[in-house]
Amino acid sequence: MSRVPLAVKLAYAAPAFALAVVGIPVYVYIPKFYTDVVGVNLAALGTILAGVRVFDAVIDPAMGHLSDRLRTRWGRRRPWIAGGSLLVALFIFLLFVPPPGSPGFETAWFAFCMYALFLFWTIVTVPYEALGPEITADYHERTALFGLRDGLLIAGTLFAAASPAIVQKAFGLPADADGERAKFFWIAVLYAPLVVASAWWCTAAVRELPEVARPRATGLWAGMREALRNRPFAILLSAYTISAIGSNLPATLILFYVQYVLESPHADAFLLLYFATGIVFLPAWVAIARRVGKKAAWLASIGVNTGAFVGVFFLGPGDAALYGVLVFFSGVGFGATLALPSSIQADVLDYDELKSGLRREGLYVGLWSIAKRLAAAIGVGAGLGLLGLAGYEPNMPQSETVKFTLRVLYAGVPSLCNLAALAIAFAYPITGELHARILDAIDRRRRGEPFDDPLAAVPR
C-alpha cells in the first residue's frame, strides 16, 4: 500500500501536541495549584478527579457511537473535532484562571470546569483518535503514523511539563500565590488558541475515506458487547488497562515523590528527562516493530520501562542522581508503550470489520478511552486518596508513613501492574502475516465472495 504523505501525517498528529495540555498540567500541576494556592481540600480534589474519569467512562463509548453514525458533507469525525476544540479552549482558560472565592466556591468551580473540560475533550479526542485508523490500513505504515502522533503527544507533554517553569522565568514571576496565578493565566493564554488552530488544521488537511461499510441498526450496548467478544481486542484492552492503572500513579505523584522522598527540588527536570528520552528512542522502536513485529516490540518496551523503574522503590533522600539514571532507562521504553498499542488497536478494528462488516472506529476508541479514563480515575483517586489517609499535609515535612506510602504507590504498584500486563499481552494473536490475510478476507467479503477467518486456526 502507498505511504501516507508527510504533510497529512503532520496535520493529523498536530492536535496531539496541543491536547497534551490536558495531561501533565491538569493532572500534575493543577491539583497542586488548587490545593496549595487556591485552597481546595486534597481529599475533595481527589474525589472530583476520580469522578471525572468515571464520567468519561460513561460518555466515551456513546461519543464513539455517535461519531460512527454521524453523516455530514464533512464526514463523520471532522465536525466534532473542529467544533469541540472551541469549547475545550474555553474551559482550559476557565480552569487555569479561577476567580478568587471561598474554599467552597473554589471547590465547586474546580468540579464544574473539570467536568466541562473533559466532556468537550471527549467530543474532540474520540473522533480524533477514530480518524487515525481510517487514514491507512498498511500494517507498518500505521506504526509510523501513530508513532508520529504519539511522538508529538510526548513532545507536547514535554512542553506542557516545562511550560510552568518557562512562563515563570520569561515573565519573572515570584514564587508566591500571586505568581502561581499569573503563571497559569499565561499558560491558558498560550494553549487555548493552540488547541483550536491544530484541530482546524487537522480537519482541513485530513480527508475521511469513503465509507465502505455503513452501520446496521444496532444499539450502543449491542455494539459494545460485540466489540468485547472480539478476542484480540479483549486481550489488548485488558493488558493496556492494567498497565495504564500503574502508569497513572507515577504521573499523579511525581511532584510529591521527588519533594518528600528524594528531598529534591528538581521534579521538573526529571519529567523533562523522561519525556525527552521517550521522544528520542521512539523512532528506534518504530524500526524495531517493522523488523520483529508490533507485539514483540511492545512487550520489549514494557519490559524495558518496568525493569528500570523497579529500582525507584528503594531510593531515598540524596538519591536524586541515581533516580535520574533510572528515569532515563525507564524513558527508553516509554514512547513505544504509547504508540505501539495504538497501532495494534487499528489492526484489531480490521478484524472487527471482517467479522461484522462494519467500520466502528469510534465505538472501539470509546471503549479504549474507558480503559484510559478508568485507569486514571483509579490512579488519581487511589493515589491522592491513600496519600491523604496516610497523613499528608501540604507544605509540611512528611511522616515516614507518608514517605513509605509514596514509594509503594509511585514505584511498587506500577511495576506489578506492568508485569501483569506483560503476562496477558503474550496471548495477543495478530501478526503482520495474519493481518495481511485479514485484509485479503475483508476484500473478499466486500466483493461478496466466500472468505475464511484467518484467526480461526490460531491456538488460544
Stockholm file with secondary structure:
# STOCKHOLM 1.0

chainA/1-460         MSRVPLAVKLAYAAPAFALAVVGIPVYVYIPKFYTDVVGVNLAALGTILAGVRVFDAVIDPAMGHLSDRLRTRWGRRRPWIAGGSLLVALFIFLLFVPPPGSPGFETAWFAFCMYALFLFWTIVTVPYEALGPEITADYHERTALFGLRDGLLIAGTLFAAASPAIVQKAFGLPADADGERAKFFWIAVLYAPLVVASAWWCTAAVRELPEVARPRATGLWAGMREALRNRPFAILLSAYTISAIGSNLPATLILFYVQYVLESPHADAFLLLYFATGIVFLPAWVAIARRVGKKAAWLASIGVNTGAFVGVFFLGPGDAALYGVLVFFSGVGFGATLALPSSIQADVLDYDELKSGLRREGLYVGLWSIAKRLAAAIGVGAGLGLLGLAGYEPNMPQSETVKFTLRVLYAGVPSLCNLAALAIAFAYPITGELHARILDAIDRRRRGEPFDDPLAAVPR
#=GR chainA/1-460 SS CCCCCHHHHHHHHHHHHHHGGGTHIIIIIHHHHIIIIICCCHHHHHHHHHHHHHHHHHHHHHHHHHHHHCCCTTCSSHHHHHHHHHHHHHHHHHHHSCCCCCHHHHHHHHHHHHHHHHHHHHHHHHHHHHHHHHHCCCHHHHHHHHHHHHHHHHHHHHHHHHHHHHHHHHHTCCSSHHHHHHHHHHHHHHHHHHHHHHHHHHHHHCCCCCCSCCCCSCCHHHHHHHHHTCHHHHHHHHHHHHHHHHHHHHHHHHHHHHHHTSCCSCHHHHHHHHHHHHHHHHHHHHHHHHHHCHHHHHHHHHHHHHHHHGGGGGCCTTCHHHHHHHHHHHHHTHHHHHHHHHHHHHHHHHHHHHHHSCCCHHHHHHHHHHHHHHHHHHHHHHHHHHHHHTTCCTTSCCCHHHHHHHHIIIIIHHHHHHHHHHHHHTTCCCCHHHHHHHHHHHHHHHTTCCCCCTTTTSCC
#=GC SS_cons         CCCCCHHHHHHHHHHHHHHGGGTHIIIIIHHHHIIIIICCCHHHHHHHHHHHHHHHHHHHHHHHHHHHHCCCTTCSSHHHHHHHHHHHHHHHHHHHSCCCCCHHHHHHHHHHHHHHHHHHHHHHHHHHHHHHHHHCCCHHHHHHHHHHHHHHHHHHHHHHHHHHHHHHHHHTCCSSHHHHHHHHHHHHHHHHHHHHHHHHHHHHHCCCCCCSCCCCSCCHHHHHHHHHTCHHHHHHHHHHHHHHHHHHHHHHHHHHHHHHTSCCSCHHHHHHHHHHHHHHHHHHHHHHHHHHCHHHHHHHHHHHHHHHHGGGGGCCTTCHHHHHHHHHHHHHTHHHHHHHHHHHHHHHHHHHHHHHSCCCHHHHHHHHHHHHHHHHHHHHHHHHHHHHHTTCCTTSCCCHHHHHHHHIIIIIHHHHHHHHHHHHHTTCCCCHHHHHHHHHHHHHHHTTCCCCCTTTTSCC
//
